[in-house]
């Protein structure tokens, strides 16, 4: 079957880096959305419930229709359980390649020690993903004509054999997370592992036997409480999906302004051979807002002039006032 130049462009957009093969979408502020990172984070919040929204616009500098990602999630703790859900939509390219995903999520937390400082959370997600493409908007080699100096005529037969322009795939994910939650501790480490696309569903618009590979995440870090006002969180994320790999190193910083009762937030993320992302934000009471921007450092920088992606996230936590002072809490990440 002939190679489609427009689809190649879409695959490059999906990769997020010219060195990778096509893979699932990703976010620079990957842990801002807890259910996106690891199902085990479902309900792990010191609040009655949490709602999160995030948006990313990528490759606007080099693409007529850049890659857009938006998600919204909701979760809540119920005893040792956590329940929630997430809706994600991704769209890119002239052919309006679109991915719409809906997931239900649940997690259960086990305290490893009597004081409940060491904790292990296990989580699962299940739902469906719809992938669609408007292939009639593309142009193909067979539609090129030399008339009038050369152009594409979409009225000509493309010679391509699309079996469908929409597919619905089952989606099953799982994850585990260890975290140390003692509030008075200088150090609060955490490490998690998650796996997505566990059923490896058939993914193709042509009827071929193309299976969606499992995507693996390994993420870890430590919150360092320097003072009551200042903390640092160095962290790493390693992703693998078939032949696609991603290694990320990051540092988050938070400083509490006691008079204004607001946390100032900042961070830097480096994706190996791909991009450096810088974020700024604030937490006021139960609302967290962040914005970030990717500076492209891959070989594509010659075309993009370093311009990569813009991202924004907002989280709201509904929290009733509690009289008792907590000595341990949810993962301090």
Buried (B, 14 or more C-beta within 10 A) or exposed (E): EEEBEBBEBBBBBBBBBBBBBBBBBBBBBBBBBBBBBBBBBBBBBBBEBBBBBBBBBBBBBBBEBBBBBBBBBBBBBEEEEBBBBBBBBBBBBBBEBBBBBBBBBBBBBEBEEEEBBBBBBBBBBBBEBBBBBBBEEBBBEBBEEEEEEEEEEEEEEBEBEBEEEEBEBBBBBBBBBBBBBBBEBEEBBBBBBBBBBBBEBBBBBEEEEEEBBBBBBEBBBBBBBEEEEEBBBEBEBBBBBEEBBBBBBBBBBBBBEEEEEBBBBBBBBBBBBBBBBBBEBBBEEEEBBBBBBBBBBBEBBEEBEBBBBBBBBBBBBEBEEEEEEEEBBBBBB
